[in-house]
Amino acid sequence: MAKGMQRFATILSPAESGAESYQNGLRVANIGFLQALVKYSNFSEFHFFVVADDCSDVDAYWSQYLHFNGLEAVIHVYPLHLLPMCLSEYEYSVFHCGDHYIAPLLELREAYASRLFPVTGRVHSLCQDVSLSTTRSLCLSPQKSCDALLCASDAAFKAMEKLMCEVQQQLGDRHGVTIRDHCSIEFLPLGIELSDFPPIKKTLARETLELPQDAIVILYLGRIDAGNKMDLHPLILALNEIVSEELLHNSQDVVLYICGQSSASDDYVVSLARTAGQLVIEDRVLFNFDMAPDERSTIYAAADIFVSLADNPQETFGLAPLEAMASGLPVVLSDWNGYRDLVEHGRSGYLIPTSWGDIDALVTPTAYYEPERNLLASAQAVAVDVATLSEVLMTLVADKKKRELVGVAGQCRVEKQFSWSASVGSYIALVEKLGQLADRTKFQPSGRYPGLSMATVFGHYASNLLDDAVVLETLPRGRRVLMDSEAAVCFDGINHLVDAQLQTAVLEGALLGARVDQLCANIALAKPLVVFNILWGLKHQLLKQTTRQPVIQSRRYVQLSDAGKTTGSLSKNRIWQILQTTEYPDKWTAELIQPVLNRYMYPLLDRMLTNDQWQIEDVLSTLTMPIVAKLCEQLNQLQAICSKSVIPIDACQLSAQALLDHFPLWGRHLKAGLVADLQAIKTVLRRLNSDSQLLIETVLEADNQNDLRITGLKPLTDQGFHGTTCVRFSNGASVLYKPRDLRIESLLVNSCQENESLSLAELVNQWADEPVLGCLKQIAKVETVRHAECHYGYSEYLDINTPRNEWSESLYCRLGWLSAFLLITGQGDAHHNNILVKNDMPYLVDAKRSLTQSVVVGIAEDMANAGGLIWEMSSLSKTRVGVFWEESDDIADDAHQHSQYASIVAEGFRQALQLVMAKSGLITRFLNGLTGLPVSSPVLTHHQHRQQISDINKLHVFCEPSLKALYKTENSMADRMIREHGKTEGSDEPITRHRDDIVRAWARGGIPDLYRLPDSIELLAAPNNREGRYVVLDSDYFTTPVMPELVNVIERLDQVACDQLVEVYENWLLGLAAEEPLEENLLQWLQKEQ
């Protein structure tokens, strides 16, 4: 190959991807040609262009081909939409098409190619161009003398010449057009890979295909279609003659074996069977409709004679006859088209005469409208000489030696003239010649888009075309897409245009408003691609056109040196010194946040220290840490937003005032959150001071406060000091501060003090004659603030959770008791963080989700569903106790050791349920005493609310133009979340009517606290500054009160229901052992493989 002939390219149709099972001559020929080029040519690179959806399959196919054949060729598979770019960036030695429709590729070359290169196309099925439009397009396309059409046979060569002459004459006669430069027509036969047809024993092949061992098998292999391939009726008629002759001479049995893709119900197959039946030879005609591609060599090995009687104008060559000849079979072919090039009649095969006539007046005028019908008519007018066919077949049937001689001659002919190695050699020589012509031809790409210009022709259809000056803004839906909380619909056909990263860049660039030309300039990609993504975003409500100018502009950037700094006589103050030593990630952050702490934290802490009962000076720094972390997070989000804007700015160069000027809503939101956080700290410290004596006497068990001080304050939830906080003391004790109503929790699991009534857990311990449930000291408190009753409390803190490998059998039994306690108190959140173990005793440390409607209703359904109870639908699973077993932190050492104790857990569970049945009256009396106390009834889950609040903080406060717009966005977010997640616990009514309560809580950065009374159907909100007690939001919100239902199921609990619940629980625990973790299974598999 000449120097510079390095890169070969082709466009693969879906049928040529290599991944489909459908076989036809064109597909087999094209794939075979490409495989031969990869195997025998010395091209340095191959570029295969396919539809985008086929890229991975095609790449896998060719990678496997290279590996299987030990080849080191470089093959790149590209999606078709990259073809213009590749034409402009790469220099190709030749670009090949699997058919002769090369005009579109010639147009693309004319528009984009950096250098002229040859284009070759394989001629196939010329008769399908019934209106001559394809050939006319080729003649009018920018073809060059370096381009070529490849004809596999002499007949196809002559037909292509006649077709080109016919079209050129029409163009000259009708339009005065003369084609000055045109492609050449070349003769280049197809080939086969001889190694694909190894010798196979005939007996083995027939046994595989279930063919008779002693019969003479005449084979036809190809499409079974009279209109698009050939008519097999003459072959059946010839078989009848052979059979009649056979009966006279009492020779061997003869069968016809027809192989091809079809079905027994196909009309044409039915006609063949009917003809055989009329001739009483139906038992000699066998069909194989399920032939796999890799069975071809076996089928040829099983046959004695191959017959193919082409009679259709669409045929130009014949691969199946070559395959049969390569397998050593004598072939009998019709003397038609390219078939006559395959054999030497009487030596390497036989040609059966054919006759045809001029029937154009019948088929040509309407061929465009009925191509299939007219092609069938043309084929049926081709007569195959059945008498000669019968004679040839009789000779071969009768003479085995003749069959062998003709078969060997045919095999030698294929090896010399029709191997792929020879075909590739001829192609390389042709490409070298065409490449020299291309080098001598002047060429300059036109840059014009080939084909129809949609914008030019149809641009007036739209109201307007997108102008560079249009200002775009990301809509709330676009922001949700950015945060991955929603996905816009993108059709598979345009995945290459709507790229996720590009769409993100467009949406982020328009967050603060952006002009179209600014977006295109900021995104370093082709402008049409950016414009498409903009229009797609407008179509799917991700973007909107607005008259509001972009927020970020080069104006009034106040430098840090201009920002005011707090100074004065406080430098010797202890609080001041602590605030100054707070650690920050960088100088810019420190200079922004430090004045904020000086302004807000100092007066708060100073006021607290003046009335300090706990000597909290040592923990002052820990109070600032959550505040600083939250402010740092806000500043990081601000920097991210600024960097993604169309006019990027460095937020680090701005003062606090400049940032507030640019993002007023962010500043307002930041200040509101800071004030709320400081108020929460103030509340915690105030309550700890006012309750100091009570804590000492009950939870801390200290003699006096003089020896105690607070050594740590640590929020345990993402709510900061608004949520549960762990308070550590100098004597090693810890207390949980919980800013919620603990009255019901105290009555259920409290470790009561002297002169206090026993909690339900303590009553269970008393009835069981031994401690089975752990009880924690709890204090429920209430204070009046601005006429509102604010409930809060304290709980003993378990700082040790016994590892699972140290659990005893008695503990497993007690966990069964605890499971029953979860049921009868309707616990709905008993996961691994809410159940802890210490000193062989299980503790329910958080009973916030008591009297949960779903659990109570689940018990009733379990009792009514005798014999059909499954774990996933059981009331026990709704308590989430399964999560406790599955997700303990120290479960990794032995993930399923607790299944060994399933029977012990089940026995403890059984004992507890039997106690409930025995003491049902006392238990229901106790539970009825809880009426009138509010119980938490959350609207949606904590995580769902937190996700929405996070989205507001991260994005919306920076992008909304006004407080009204922000409130509208929050309403939309709440509506979507409500529609997605349904209804409130125990209610048949969606929570939409209480959306405003949700949004108001979000605006404060908190989660809405909603409650219900156990004996009521009202929905309540916590007291606020305007209302002194719990506020009724809805007087008939829930369908039924929960307490009567719970009392009813406890009273009706019987031994049958008890046994059923125990069985389900035990079986589920046992099932955990069988479900080994994925990682463990994978590890075992890897060890086995090694």
C-alpha positions, 0 to 999 in steps of 0.5 A, spaced: 500 500 500 502 506 498 504 511 503 499 515 506 494 510 505 492 509 512 485 510 514 479 506 512 472 509 514 465 506 512 458 507 514 454 501 517 447 500 517 443 497 523 443 490 519 451 490 518 452 492 525 454 485 527 449 484 532 443 482 529 441 475 527 438 476 521 442 474 515 441 476 507 446 476 502 448 484 502 449 484 510 453 477 509 457 480 504 459 487 507 461 484 514 465 479 510 468 484 506 470 489 512 472 483 516 477 481 510 480 488 510 481 488 517 485 481 517 488 482 510 489 489 509 495 494 512 490 500 514 493 503 520 486 505 522 478 503 521 473 508 522 466 505 523 460 510 523 453 507 526 447 510 529 448 512 536 444 506 539 448 501 536 455 504 538 456 499 544 454 493 540 458 494 534 464 496 538 463 490 542 462 485 536 469 488 533 473 487 539 471 480 540 473 479 533 480 482 533 481 478 540 478 471 537 483 472 531 489 475 534 489 481 530 491 488 533 488 493 528 485 499 531 478 500 530 474 506 532 466 506 532 463 513 532 456 515 532 453 518 525 452 525 528 460 525 529 461 524 521 461 531 519 466 533 524 471 527 523 470 528 515 473 535 517 479 533 522 481 526 519 484 525 512 481 518 509 485 514 504 478 511 502 471 511 505 466 505 503 459 504 502 456 497 503 451 499 497 451 504 491 447 510 494 453 514 495 450 521 493 449 523 501 456 521 502 459 525 496 455 531 499 458 531 506 465 530 503 463 536 499 461 540 505 466 538 510 472 534 508 479 537 509 482 533 503 479 529 497 479 522 498 476 516 494 469 514 495 467 507 493 460 503 493 458 496 492 453 495 487 447 491 489 439 490 487 439 495 481 432 494 480 429 497 486 431 504 483 424 504 479 424 511 478 431 512 477 431 517 483 437 514 486 441 514 480 439 521 478 441 523 485 448 520 484 449 523 477 447 530 480 452 529 486 459 532 486 462 525 484 469 525 482 473 521 477 476 518 484 470 515 486 468 508 484 462 503 484 464 496 485 460 491 481 461 483 483 459 480 476 460 482 469 452 482 469 452 487 474 457 491 471 453 492 464 447 493 468 450 499 472 453 502 465 446 502 462 443 505 468 448 511 468 447 512 461 440 512 461 439 517 466 445 521 463 441 521 457 434 523 460 438 529 464 441 531 457 434 531 453 430 534 459 434 539 462 440 540 458 445 537 463 451 534 461 455 530 467 462 532 466 466 528 471 463 522 474 465 516 478 468 510 475 465 503 474 469 497 477 469 490 476 471 487 483 468 480 485 466 478 492 469 473 496 468 468 502 473 466 508 475 458 506 476 457 513 469 458 515 467 451 512 472 446 514 471 439 513 465 435 517 463 428 517 457 427 513 454 422 518 455 427 523 452 433 520 446 429 518 445 426 525 445 433 528 440 435 523 436 429 523 437 428 516 436 420 513 443 417 512 442 413 506 438 419 502 441 423 496 440 430 499 439 436 494 440 442 498 437 449 497 439 455 502 437 462 502 431 466 502 425 463 501 421 468 497 419 468 490 418 475 489 425 477 492 429 471 491 427 466 487 421 461 485 423 454 488 417 451 484 421 449 478 426 445 483 420 441 486 417 439 479 424 437 477 424 433 484 418 429 481 422 427 475 427 425 479 423 421 483 419 418 477 426 416 474 428 413 481 422 408 481 423 406 475 431 404 476 430 402 483 436 407 485 437 411 492 432 415 495 432 422 494 430 428 498 430 436 497 432 440 503 430 447 503 433 452 508 432 459 510 428 464 514 421 463 514 415 459 517 410 453 516 404 458 515 407 463 510 403 463 504 409 461 499 411 456 504 404 453 504 404 453 496 411 449 496 408 444 500 401 444 496 405 443 490 409 437 493 403 434 496 399 434 489 405 430 486 405 426 492 412 427 494 411 431 500 415 426 504 421 428 500 421 435 501 424 437 508 424 444 511 429 448 516 426 455 518 430 455 524 437 455 521 442 459 525 448 462 522 453 458 525 450 452 522 451 453 515 457 449 514 454 443 518 448 444 513 453 444 507 456 438 509 450 434 510 448 435 503 450 432 496 448 437 491 447 444 491 441 448 487 440 455 486 435 457 481 436 465 481 430 468 477 430 475 480 433 482 477 435 484 484 440 478 484 447 481 482 452 475 485 451 469 489 455 468 496 451 461 497 453 458 491 460 460 493 460 457 500 457 450 497 463 450 492 468 451 498 464 445 502 466 441 496 459 440 493 457 440 486 452 446 484 447 447 479 445 454 478 441 458 473 444 461 467 442 468 470 446 474 472 452 474 476 451 466 477 454 465 470 461 468 473 461 463 478 462 456 475 465 453 468 459 449 466 460 442 466 466 442 469 466 446 476 458 446 476 452 447 472 448 452 469 441 451 467 438 455 461 433 461 462 428 465 458 426 472 459 422 477 454 420 484 454 414 485 459 416 493 460 409 495 458 406 491 464 410 492 469 414 499 468 409 504 468 406 503 475 413 500 478 414 506 483 407 505 486 407 497 487 414 495 487 414 489 490 408 486 485 412 488 479 418 485 481 414 479 482 411 479 476 418 480 472 421 474 476 415 470 474 416 472 467 423 468 467 423 461 465 428 456 468 429 450 463 426 444 468 427 439 463 435 440 463 435 441 470 432 434 471 437 431 467 443 435 470 440 433 477 439 425 475 446 425 472 449 427 479 444 423 483 446 417 479 453 418 479 457 419 485 464 420 482 461 425 478 459 429 484 466 428 487 469 431 481 465 437 480 465 438 487 473 438 487 473 443 481 468 448 484 472 448 490 479 449 487 475 455 483 473 458 489 480 458 492 483 461 486 478 466 484 473 468 490 477 468 496 477 474 500 484 475 501 484 475 493 478 480 493 482 485 498 488 485 494 484 487 488 481 493 492 487 495 495 490 496 488 484 500 486 484 504 492 491 506 490 489 508 483 483 512 486 488 515 491 492 518 485 486 521 482 484 524 488 491 527 489 491 530 482 484 533 483 483 540 485 478 540 491 476 546 496 470 544 501 464 548 500 461 549 507 454 548 505 450 544 509 448 538 504 440 537 503 434 540 506 436 546 510 430 546 515 431 553 518 431 556 511 425 553 508 421 553 515 424 558 519 417 562 518 413 557 521 415 559 528 413 566 531 420 568 532 427 565 531 431 565 538 435 572 538 442 573 541 439 578 545 434 574 548 435 574 556 434 567 559 433 565 566 432 558 569 425 556 572 424 552 578 423 546 574 430 547 571 433 548 578 430 541 580 433 538 574 440 541 576 439 538 583 437 531 581 430 531 584 427 531 577 429 529 570 426 532 564 424 527 558 429 526 553 428 521 547 433 516 545 434 519 538 437 526 541 441 523 546 447 525 543 444 533 542 442 533 549 448 532 553 447 532 561 453 536 562 452 541 557 444 541 559 447 543 566 452 548 563 446 551 560 441 551 566 447 553 571 449 559 566 442 562 566 441 561 574 442 569 575 439 570 568 443 570 561 443 573 554 443 567 549 450 570 546 453 570 553 451 563 554 454 561 547 460 564 549 461 562 556 460 554 553 466 553 549 462 548 544 459 549 537 453 555 537 448 550 534 449 545 539 448 550 545 442 553 541 439 547 541 439 545 548 437 552 550 430 551 545 430 544 548 430 547 555 425 552 553 420 547 550 421 542 557 420 548 562 427 548 564 428 555 562 424 562 560 425 568 556 425 574 560 426 581 560 429 582 567 437 583 566 442 578 568 443 579 576 451 579 576 454 585 572 461 588 573 458 594 578 460 596 585 464 591 587 466 593 594 473 591 596 474 587 603 478 593 605 472 597 605 468 593 610 467 595 617 471 592 623 469 591 630 474 594 635 473 597 642 475 595 649 473 588 649 480 585 647 481 583 654 474 579 655 474 572 655 468 571 650 471 576 646 478 572 646 474 565 644 471 568 638 477 571 635 480 564 636 475 560 632 478 556 626 476 558 619 478 555 612 481 561 609 482 568 610 476 571 606 471 566 610 474 569 616 473 576 615 466 575 613 464 571 618 468 574 624 464 580 624 458 576 624 460 572 630 462 579 634 455 582 632 451 577 634 454 571 638 458 576 643 452 579 646 448 572 647 454 569 650 455 575 655 448 575 657 448 567 658 454 568 663 451 573 667 446 568 669 450 561 669 449 555 673 453 550 670 460 554 668 459 554 661 465 558 659 469 552 657 464 550 652 463 557 649 467 555 643 463 549 641 457 553 641 460 557 635 462 551 631 455 549 628 454 556 627 461 557 623 460 551 619 453 553 617 455 560 615 461 556 611 457 552 607 452 558 605 459 561 603 461 555 599 454 555 595 455 562 594 462 561 591 459 555 587 453 560 584 458 565 582 463 561 578 457 558 574 454 565 572 455 567 565 459 573 567 463 569 573 466 573 578 470 571 584 466 572 590 472 572 594 473 579 592 467 582 595 465 584 601 459 582 605 455 588 603 457 587 596 454 580 597 448 582 600 447 587 595 447 582 589 443 577 593 438 580 597 434 574 598 440 570 600 442 575 605 435 575 608 435 568 609 442 568 612 440 573 617 433 569 619 437 562 619 442 565 624 437 569 628 433 562 629 440 558 631 442 563 636 435 563 639 435 556 639 442 556 643 439 561 648 433 557 649 438 551 651 442 555 655 436 558 659 433 551 660 439 548 662 440 554 667 433 554 670 432 546 670 439 545 674 437 543 680 431 538 677 437 535 673 441 534 679 436 531 683 433 526 678 438 524 672 445 526 674 444 524 681 449 529 684 449 532 691 450 539 689 451 543 683 458 546 686 462 540 683 458 540 676 459 544 670 458 542 663 463 540 659 460 539 652 454 541 648 453 537 641 447 537 637 445 530 635 441 531 628 442 536 622 437 541 626 443 543 630 440 546 637 433 546 634 433 538 635 436 533 640 442 535 644 447 531 648 449 535 654 455 532 658 457 534 665 464 534 669 462 527 673 462 523 666 454 523 666 450 525 660 443 528 658 439 528 652 435 535 651 429 534 647 425 540 645 419 537 644 413 534 648 415 528 652 409 526 656 407 520 652 414 518 652 415 518 659 409 515 661 411 509 656 418 508 658 420 512 663 424 510 669 420 513 675 422 516 681 419 516 688 412 517 689 411 517 681 406 512 677 410 507 674 411 507 666 408 502 662 415 499 661 416 498 668 409 495 669 411 490 664 417 488 668 413 488 674 408 483 671 414 479 668 417 478 675 424 480 672 426 486 668 425 485 661 425 492 658 430 497 660 427 504 662 430 511 662 430 517 667 426 522 663 423 529 665 417 532 661 417 540 662 413 545 660 414 553 660 410 559 658 414 564 653 410 569 650 403 566 652 405 560 649 406 553 652 412 550 650 414 543 651 421 540 652 424 535 656 430 531 658 432 524 658 438 519 660 443 518 655 446 511 654 453 512 652 455 505 651 451 500 646 453 493 647 456 490 641 452 484 638 458 479 639 457 480 646 449 479 646 447 473 651 441 469 650 437 472 655 438 479 651 435 475 645 429 473 649 428 480 652 429 483 645 423 479 643 419 482 649 421 489 646 418 487 640 411 486 643 412 492 647 413 496 640 407 493 637 402 494 643 404 502 643 404 503 636 411 505 635 413 507 628 420 508 628 424 503 632 430 502 628 437 501 630 439 508 632 432 508 637 434 501 640 440 500 644 443 495 648 447 496 655 448 491 661 444 485 657 438 490 657 434 493 651 432 500 651 427 504 647 431 511 647 426 514 642 419 513 643 417 519 639 413 515 633 408 512 639 401 510 637 402 510 629 396 509 626 399 504 620 402 499 626 395 499 630 391 498 623 396 493 621 395 489 628 388 488 626 389 486 619 394 481 622 388 478 626 383 478 620 388 475 615 389 468 619 394 463 615 396 468 610 400 473 613 407 475 610 413 479 614 412 485 609 405 486 610 405 485 617 404 490 623 411 488 626 415 490 619 411 497 620 414 498 627 421 498 623 424 493 628 427 489 622 431 495 620 434 494 627 436 487 626 439 489 619 442 495 620 446 495 627 453 499 626 457 493 629 453 488 624 459 487 619 463 482 624 457 477 623 451 479 619 447 474 621 449 471 628 442 473 631 438 468 626 441 463 630 437 465 636 431 466 632 427 461 636 429 465 643 427 471 640 420 468 638 419 465 645 420 472 648 415 475 643 410 469 645 411 470 652 410 478 652 404 477 647 401 472 652 402 477 658 398 482 654 392 477 653 393 476 660 393 483 662 389 486 657 384 490 661 390 493 665 394 495 659 388 498 655 386 502 662 393 505 662 393 506 654 386 510 655 390 514 660 394 517 655 388 520 651 388 528 651 396 528 650 398 530 643 402 525 639 407 526 633 404 525 627 409 527 622 407 530 615 412 526 610 419 524 613 424 528 616 429 526 610 424 529 605 423 535 608 430 536 609 432 535 602 427 540 600 430 545 605 437 544 603 435 545 595 432 552 598 438 554 601 443 551 596 440 554 590 433 558 590 435 563 595 440 565 590 436 565 584 429 568 586 428 575 584 423 577 590 421 574 596 414 573 593 417 569 587 421 565 593 415 563 596 411 561 590 417 556 588 417 553 595 409 552 594 411 549 588 416 544 591 411 543 597 405 541 592 410 536 588 412 533 594 405 532 597 403 529 590 409 524 590 409 522 597 401 521 598 398 522 605 399 523 612 399 518 617 392 515 618 389 520 613 385 518 607 386 525 605 392 528 601 395 534 605 395 539 600 390 543 604 396 544 609 401 546 604 402 553 607 404 550 614 409 546 611 412 552 607 412 557 613 416 551 617 421 551 611 422 558 611 424 558 618 429 552 616 425 547 620 420 541 619 413 542 621 411 539 627 404 536 627 400 532 632 394 529 633 390 527 640 390 519 641 382 519 641 381 525 636 381 526 629 383 533 629 390 535 626 394 539 631 400 544 630 405 546 636 403 552 640 406 559 637 407 566 639 399 567 637 396 561 640 398 559 647 396 551 646 396 546 641 392 549 635 387 545 631 389 546 624 383 541 621 377 538 626 376 532 622 382 531 618 383 523 620 378 518 618 378 515 625 381 516 632 387 511 633 386 510 641 379 506 640 383 502 635 389 500 639 384 498 645 380 494 641 386 490 638 389 488 644 382 486 647 381 481 641 388 479 641 387 471 642 392 465 641 391 464 634 393 471 632 399 470 637 402 464 634 401 467 627 405 473 629 410 469 632 411 464 626 412 470 621 417 473 626 421 467 627 421 465 620 423 472 618 429 472 623 431 465 620 431 467 613 436 472 614 441 467 615 440 464 608 441 471 605 448 472 605 451 479 604 452 481 596 459 482 598 460 476 601 457 472 595 462 476 591 468 474 595 466 467 595 466 467 588 472 471 587 476 466 591 473 460 587 475 463 581 482 464 583 
